[in-house]
Amino acid sequence: MAWAKVVPVSHFSSGRKYIYFIANPPVAASKIKANGLLIPTMFIEPTRRREPPHLRTGWIEVICGSMFSGKTEELIRRLTRARIARLNVRIFKPALDTRYHDENIVSHSALTIPSTPVQSAGQILNLAGSCDVVGIDEAQFFDQEIVDVCTTLANQGQRVIVAGLDMDFSGKPFGCIPQLMSMAEYITKVHAICVVCGDVAHYSYRLVPSQERVLLGETDSYEARCRRCFNLADRVKNEERRTAHGE
């Protein structure tokens, strides 16, 4: 776990004293240490006034990262909090994702929440209706239409929470996620732990030889790796390939 020293900074304005806390150096850690206390850092929902639908302001949140980084857990956490706030919540996932359950969204740690599987992104617009919050898991499996769907929902005054892989097994940007990130008001990048060295990981390393971009799988097919271990494994694979071909 990385820690940041939190430095208080005083600022005077209009006769008032304001104190800010700045992490030095800035780190992407789930906790920071300040004055001997552990302060968890997590996404806190923007204040939403209860307004008529035609006056509501919507927005897009993107939760991204590698496999086993906790994306779905964070999505479920936010959707659960929205339900506690008595907001009308609708949740969707691509129908092709049946790894843990045909309908429910299920995290690797077995957290679960009911959802509606859809064959295409366009179905979400019809099914979401005038709800307050829309949750979408595994968004990278949708086509580019999901970008327009999320934009339309947010423009209608709805809060849209999207979770998905930002990179594929080869370390390239994955599907619609990069575009959604550029259009979102709020972005949370979560990280896994490298199974090789224990460092922070943000790559999804494929263990099976398939070159298909979309290949559903769990720990038998993928593992989280840091940049160094991900690149090292690729170099080993290339060496083995050259040896097999007598190069």
C-alpha positions in Angstrom: 0.0 0.0 0.0 1.3 3.4 -1.0 0.9 6.3 1.4 0.9 10.1 0.8 1.9 12.7 3.2 -1.0 15.1 3.6 0.1 18.7 3.9 -2.3 21.4 5.3 -2.3 24.6 3.3 -3.8 27.9 4.7 -5.5 30.4 2.5 -7.0 33.7 3.5 -9.9 35.2 1.4 -12.4 37.9 2.3 -11.3 37.8 5.9 -11.8 34.0 6.3 -9.2 31.3 6.7 -9.5 28.2 4.6 -7.4 25.1 5.2 -6.9 22.6 2.3 -5.2 19.2 2.5 -2.9 18.3 -0.4 -1.4 14.8 -0.9 2.3 15.1 -1.5 3.3 13.4 -3.7 -0.1 12.8 -5.4 -0.9 9.0 -5.4 -3.7 6.9 -6.6 -4.2 5.0 -3.4 -7.4 3.8 -1.7 -6.2 5.4 1.6 -4.0 8.3 2.7 -2.4 8.9 6.1 -3.0 12.2 7.8 -1.9 13.0 11.4 -1.7 9.3 12.2 -5.3 8.6 10.9 -6.3 6.4 8.0 -8.7 8.3 5.8 -10.4 6.2 3.1 -10.8 8.0 -0.2 -13.9 7.0 -2.2 -16.4 8.5 -4.6 -19.0 10.7 -2.9 -22.1 11.5 -4.9 -22.6 15.1 -6.0 -25.5 16.7 -4.1 -28.6 16.3 -6.1 -31.6 18.5 -5.5 -35.0 16.8 -6.0 -36.2 18.7 -9.0 -38.9 18.1 -11.6 -37.5 15.9 -14.4 -37.3 18.8 -16.9 -35.0 20.7 -14.5 -32.7 17.9 -13.5 -29.0 17.9 -14.4 -27.6 14.5 -15.3 -24.1 13.3 -15.6 -21.9 10.3 -16.5 -19.6 8.4 -14.1 -17.1 5.9 -15.5 -15.5 3.2 -13.3 -12.6 1.6 -15.2 -9.6 -0.6 -14.7 -8.2 -4.1 -15.3 -9.9 -7.4 -14.4 -10.0 -8.1 -10.7 -9.6 -4.5 -9.8 -13.0 -4.1 -8.1 -15.0 -2.2 -10.9 -18.2 -4.2 -10.3 -17.9 -3.9 -6.5 -17.7 -0.1 -6.8 -20.6 -0.1 -9.3 -22.7 -2.1 -6.8 -21.7 0.1 -3.9 -22.8 3.3 -5.7 -26.1 1.7 -6.9 -26.8 0.4 -3.4 -26.3 3.9 -2.0 -28.6 5.3 -4.6 -31.3 2.9 -3.5 -30.8 3.8 0.1 -31.4 7.4 -1.0 -34.7 6.1 -2.3 -33.9 6.9 -5.9 -35.4 4.9 -8.8 -32.5 2.8 -10.1 -32.3 0.7 -13.2 -29.4 -1.7 -13.9 -28.2 -3.3 -17.1 -25.6 -5.6 -18.4 -24.8 -7.2 -21.8 -26.7 -10.4 -22.3 -23.5 -12.3 -23.4 -22.0 -11.9 -19.9 -23.3 -15.1 -18.2 -20.1 -16.0 -16.2 -21.6 -15.9 -12.7 -25.4 -15.5 -13.4 -27.7 -15.1 -16.4 -29.3 -11.9 -15.0 -27.7 -10.6 -11.9 -24.5 -8.6 -11.9 -22.0 -10.5 -9.7 -18.5 -9.3 -8.7 -15.5 -11.6 -8.3 -15.9 -11.3 -4.6 -19.5 -12.6 -4.9 -21.3 -9.3 -4.3 -24.5 -9.3 -6.4 -27.3 -7.0 -7.5 -30.3 -7.7 -9.8 -30.0 -6.4 -13.4 -31.6 -6.6 -16.8 -29.5 -8.3 -19.5 -29.8 -6.5 -22.9 -28.7 -7.6 -26.4 -27.9 -4.0 -27.5 -27.3 -0.6 -26.0 -30.3 0.8 -27.7 -32.6 -1.3 -25.5 -31.3 0.6 -22.4 -33.0 3.8 -23.5 -36.4 2.1 -23.7 -36.1 0.2 -20.5 -34.6 3.0 -18.4 -37.6 5.2 -18.7 -37.5 8.2 -16.4 -35.6 6.6 -13.6 -33.1 8.6 -11.5 -30.0 6.4 -11.8 -28.9 4.0 -14.6 -26.1 1.5 -13.9 -24.3 -0.3 -16.7 -21.8 -3.1 -16.1 -19.2 -4.5 -18.6 -19.8 -1.6 -21.0 -16.9 -2.5 -23.2 -18.9 -5.4 -24.6 -21.4 -2.9 -26.2 -20.9 -1.3 -29.5 -20.4 2.5 -30.0 -24.1 3.1 -29.6 -23.6 2.9 -25.9 -21.9 6.3 -26.0 -24.9 7.9 -27.5 -27.2 6.1 -25.1 -25.2 7.4 -22.1 -25.1 10.9 -23.4 -28.9 10.9 -24.1 -29.7 9.6 -20.6 -27.4 12.2 -19.0 -28.9 15.0 -21.1 -32.3 13.9 -19.9 -31.2 14.5 -16.3 -30.3 11.0 -15.3 -27.2 9.9 -13.4 -25.4 7.3 -15.5 -22.8 5.0 -13.8 -20.8 2.9 -16.2 -18.2 0.2 -15.4 -15.9 -1.5 -17.8 -12.4 -2.6 -18.8 -10.4 0.3 -20.2 -7.8 -2.0 -21.9 -8.0 -5.4 -23.6 -5.7 -8.4 -23.1 -3.1 -6.8 -25.4 -3.0 -3.5 -23.4 -4.9 -1.5 -26.1 -7.8 0.8 -25.3 -11.0 -1.3 -25.2 -14.1 -0.5 -27.2 -16.2 2.4 -26.1 -14.7 3.0 -22.7 -12.0 5.6 -23.7 -14.7 7.7 -25.5 -17.0 7.4 -22.5 -14.1 8.5 -20.2 -13.5 11.6 -22.3 -17.2 12.6 -22.1 -17.8 11.7 -18.4 -18.0 14.2 -15.6 -16.4 11.8 -13.1 -13.8 9.0 -13.7 -12.6 6.5 -11.2 -9.7 4.2 -12.2 -9.4 1.3 -9.9 -6.4 -1.1 -9.7 -5.8 -4.7 -9.0 -2.7 -6.4 -7.4 -0.1 -8.1 -9.7 -0.2 -11.8 -9.1 3.5 -12.1 -10.0 5.2 -9.4 -7.9 2.4 -7.9 -5.7 2.7 -4.4 -7.1 -0.3 -2.3 -8.3 -1.7 -3.8 -11.5 -3.7 -2.3 -14.3 -3.2 -4.9 -17.1 -5.4 -7.9 -17.8 -3.0 -10.7 -18.8 -4.5 -13.5 -20.8 -3.3 -17.0 -19.9 -4.8 -18.9 -22.8 -3.5 -18.7 -26.4 -6.7 -17.3 -28.0 -6.3 -14.0 -29.9 -10.0 -13.2 -29.9 -10.5 -9.7 -28.4 -13.7 -10.7 -26.5 -13.1 -13.9 -24.5 -15.1 -14.3 -21.4 -13.2 -15.9 -18.6 -12.1 -15.7 -15.0 -8.9 -16.7 -13.1 -8.4 -19.7 -15.4 -8.1 -17.3 -18.4 -6.8 -14.0 -17.0 -4.7 -12.6 -14.2 -3.9 -9.0 -13.2 -0.3 -7.8 -13.8 1.7 -4.6 -13.4 3.3 -3.0 -16.4 6.7 -4.7 -15.9 5.3 -8.2 -15.4 2.9 -7.8 -18.3 5.6 -6.7 -20.7 8.1 -9.3 -19.4 5.6 -12.1 -20.1 5.0 -10.8 -23.7 8.8 -10.9 -24.3 8.9 -14.5 -23.1 6.1 -15.4 -25.4 7.8 -13.8 -28.4 11.0 -15.6 -27.6 9.1 -18.9 -27.4 7.3 -18.2 -30.7 10.6 -17.4 -32.5 12.2 -20.6 -31.1 9.3 -22.7 -32.2 9.6 -21.4 -35.7 13.4 -21.9 -35.8 14.2 -18.2 -36.0 
